[in-house]
Amino acid sequence: MAAEGQRQLRWFFFLRHAVVLLRLRRLLGAAEESLARAPLDQAEPGLTAALPPRLPELSPEELAGLLRAAGRLRRKTPACLPQALCLKLLLARRGLQPELRLGVRKSAGTLAGTLEAHAWVELDGRPVAEVADLLERFQALASPDGWP
């Protein structure tokens, strides 16, 4: 019964923010297009114009959750990089100091393994709305000059 109540509360939260979800869906589409046309350091400036005009005051975690939900409304779920870039821009517009992080890990299972990558946003050195063991699973890359 408690799980059903939590599910209903989540739906209420997302329905309450339906217009925000649609605006974030558009922003994610613009981020995907921008990243497909330009390198990361050049993709961010073009996205500033695509930012929604006004969003309700939400916590960084709530905003990240809405971005994920907006991504699920698209035909294909966007990769982590467009979502992280959008979250960084939205938080920076509020006057916060978010940092975009890229990390890699070598997956186990084979001798050679495969390299996996992930993008996320940090505030005050802590990942926003990510799994608890993210920093143990992924090695963050150093941010070169010119990165957003």
NURO-57470 format. One record per residue (C-alpha): residue number from 1; x, y, z. Coordinates in Angstrom, 3 decimals. Layout:
% NURO-57470
+------+----------+----------+----------+
: resi :       xx :       yy :       zz :
+------+----------+----------+----------+
:  NUM :        X :        Y :        Z :
...
+------+----------+----------+----------+
//
This chain:
% NURO-57470
+------+----------+----------+----------+
: resi :       xx :       yy :       zz :
+------+----------+----------+----------+
:    1 :    0.000 :    0.000 :    0.000 :
:    2 :    2.826 :    2.435 :    0.783 :
:    3 :    4.394 :    1.861 :   -2.654 :
:    4 :    1.056 :    2.648 :   -4.320 :
:    5 :    0.817 :    5.895 :   -2.355 :
:    6 :    4.323 :    6.908 :   -3.412 :
:    7 :    3.479 :    6.141 :   -7.041 :
:    8 :    0.379 :    8.339 :   -6.827 :
:    9 :    2.384 :   11.181 :   -5.286 :
:   10 :    4.951 :   10.963 :   -8.110 :
:   11 :    2.194 :   11.114 :  -10.724 :
:   12 :    0.640 :   14.107 :   -8.979 :
:   13 :    4.025 :   15.868 :   -8.970 :
:   14 :    4.578 :   15.221 :  -12.694 :
:   15 :    1.022 :   16.174 :  -13.674 :
:   16 :    1.333 :   19.396 :  -11.690 :
:   17 :    4.365 :   20.229 :  -13.799 :
:   18 :    3.014 :   19.135 :  -17.208 :
:   19 :    3.844 :   22.464 :  -18.906 :
:   20 :    7.354 :   22.354 :  -17.439 :
:   21 :    7.784 :   18.810 :  -18.777 :
:   22 :    6.881 :   19.941 :  -22.288 :
:   23 :    9.292 :   22.881 :  -22.104 :
:   24 :   12.081 :   20.620 :  -20.837 :
:   25 :   11.309 :   18.116 :  -23.595 :
:   26 :   11.893 :   20.882 :  -26.167 :
:   27 :   15.104 :   21.917 :  -24.405 :
:   28 :   16.410 :   18.336 :  -24.467 :
:   29 :   15.710 :   18.149 :  -28.198 :
:   30 :   17.649 :   21.375 :  -28.745 :
:   31 :   20.530 :   20.001 :  -26.656 :
:   32 :   20.677 :   16.798 :  -28.684 :
:   33 :   20.713 :   18.766 :  -31.946 :
:   34 :   23.331 :   21.179 :  -30.671 :
:   35 :   25.614 :   18.369 :  -29.476 :
:   36 :   25.198 :   16.565 :  -32.813 :
:   37 :   26.387 :   19.675 :  -34.689 :
:   38 :   29.105 :   21.039 :  -32.434 :
:   39 :   31.658 :   19.943 :  -29.836 :
:   40 :   30.670 :   20.207 :  -26.187 :
:   41 :   32.425 :   23.536 :  -25.599 :
:   42 :   30.515 :   25.099 :  -28.506 :
:   43 :   27.125 :   23.468 :  -27.848 :
:   44 :   26.327 :   25.325 :  -24.627 :
:   45 :   26.158 :   28.923 :  -25.942 :
:   46 :   23.603 :   27.962 :  -28.578 :
:   47 :   21.387 :   26.351 :  -25.966 :
:   48 :   20.998 :   29.473 :  -23.876 :
:   49 :   18.377 :   30.786 :  -26.316 :
:   50 :   16.430 :   27.510 :  -26.015 :
:   51 :   16.085 :   27.743 :  -22.214 :
:   52 :   12.464 :   27.942 :  -21.081 :
:   53 :   11.488 :   31.505 :  -20.126 :
:   54 :   10.404 :   30.723 :  -16.593 :
:   55 :   10.230 :   27.628 :  -14.450 :
:   56 :    8.822 :   27.180 :  -10.950 :
:   57 :   11.257 :   27.092 :   -8.055 :
:   58 :   12.241 :   23.467 :   -7.807 :
:   59 :   15.091 :   21.828 :   -5.966 :
:   60 :   18.013 :   20.678 :   -8.144 :
:   61 :   16.920 :   17.072 :   -7.513 :
:   62 :   13.324 :   17.800 :   -8.580 :
:   63 :   14.565 :   19.575 :  -11.700 :
:   64 :   16.801 :   16.596 :  -12.562 :
:   65 :   13.828 :   14.256 :  -12.089 :
:   66 :   11.672 :   16.356 :  -14.384 :
:   67 :   14.422 :   16.366 :  -17.020 :
:   68 :   14.562 :   12.565 :  -16.877 :
:   69 :   10.766 :   12.368 :  -17.155 :
:   70 :   10.801 :   14.831 :  -20.074 :
:   71 :   13.393 :   12.651 :  -21.763 :
:   72 :   11.095 :    9.653 :  -21.476 :
:   73 :    8.399 :   11.640 :  -23.327 :
:   74 :   10.633 :   11.776 :  -26.394 :
:   75 :   10.692 :    9.020 :  -29.011 :
:   76 :   14.106 :    7.943 :  -27.825 :
:   77 :   15.466 :    8.473 :  -24.367 :
:   78 :   18.230 :   11.084 :  -24.530 :
:   79 :   21.697 :   10.177 :  -23.424 :
:   80 :   23.068 :   11.467 :  -20.146 :
:   81 :   25.118 :   14.261 :  -21.767 :
:   82 :   22.168 :   16.313 :  -23.112 :
:   83 :   20.354 :   15.895 :  -19.787 :
:   84 :   23.402 :   16.934 :  -17.770 :
:   85 :   24.074 :   19.924 :  -20.020 :
:   86 :   20.455 :   21.113 :  -19.693 :
:   87 :   20.516 :   20.685 :  -15.912 :
:   88 :   23.767 :   22.631 :  -15.681 :
:   89 :   22.339 :   25.536 :  -17.710 :
:   90 :   19.094 :   25.630 :  -15.720 :
:   91 :   20.909 :   25.630 :  -12.377 :
:   92 :   23.440 :   28.234 :  -13.532 :
:   93 :   20.576 :   30.518 :  -14.579 :
:   94 :   19.422 :   30.425 :  -10.935 :
:   95 :   22.801 :   31.728 :   -9.822 :
:   96 :   24.149 :   28.385 :   -8.621 :
:   97 :   27.615 :   27.095 :   -9.545 :
:   98 :   26.966 :   23.689 :  -11.156 :
:   99 :   29.802 :   21.739 :  -12.724 :
:  100 :   29.395 :   19.372 :  -15.644 :
:  101 :   31.342 :   16.160 :  -15.079 :
:  102 :   32.265 :   13.416 :  -17.498 :
:  103 :   33.477 :   10.091 :  -16.196 :
:  104 :   34.532 :    6.721 :  -17.526 :
:  105 :   34.731 :    3.179 :  -16.253 :
:  106 :   35.860 :   -0.121 :  -17.631 :
:  107 :   33.117 :   -2.673 :  -17.396 :
:  108 :   33.964 :   -6.077 :  -16.029 :
:  109 :   33.180 :   -9.397 :  -17.585 :
:  110 :   35.741 :   -9.691 :  -20.343 :
:  111 :   39.484 :   -9.527 :  -20.382 :
:  112 :   39.523 :   -6.429 :  -22.562 :
:  113 :   36.369 :   -4.944 :  -21.055 :
:  114 :   34.492 :   -2.095 :  -22.612 :
:  115 :   34.775 :    1.557 :  -21.789 :
:  116 :   31.597 :    3.213 :  -20.561 :
:  117 :   31.052 :    6.934 :  -20.129 :
:  118 :   28.588 :    8.985 :  -18.111 :
:  119 :   27.837 :   12.697 :  -17.697 :
:  120 :   26.430 :   14.297 :  -14.561 :
:  121 :   26.156 :   17.602 :  -12.736 :
:  122 :   27.711 :   18.406 :   -9.391 :
:  123 :   26.815 :   21.145 :   -6.919 :
:  124 :   29.319 :   21.826 :   -4.163 :
:  125 :   31.262 :   18.727 :   -5.194 :
:  126 :   28.262 :   16.374 :   -4.876 :
:  127 :   26.404 :   14.740 :   -7.781 :
:  128 :   22.828 :   15.962 :   -8.243 :
:  129 :   20.161 :   13.236 :   -8.297 :
:  130 :   22.524 :   10.377 :   -9.134 :
:  131 :   22.987 :    6.914 :   -7.675 :
:  132 :   24.821 :    6.878 :   -4.357 :
:  133 :   27.868 :    4.989 :   -5.625 :
:  134 :   28.356 :    7.056 :   -8.809 :
:  135 :   31.775 :    8.351 :   -7.785 :
:  136 :   32.929 :    4.810 :   -6.963 :
:  137 :   31.675 :    3.482 :  -10.295 :
:  138 :   32.991 :    6.232 :  -12.592 :
:  139 :   36.349 :    7.986 :  -12.644 :
:  140 :   35.730 :   11.669 :  -13.337 :
:  141 :   37.859 :   13.166 :  -16.077 :
:  142 :   39.757 :   16.387 :  -15.433 :
:  143 :   37.952 :   19.410 :  -16.872 :
:  144 :   40.146 :   21.012 :  -19.539 :
:  145 :   40.045 :   24.768 :  -20.059 :
:  146 :   37.146 :   25.759 :  -22.243 :
:  147 :   34.757 :   23.091 :  -20.972 :
:  148 :   31.332 :   24.329 :  -20.051 :
+------+----------+----------+----------+
//
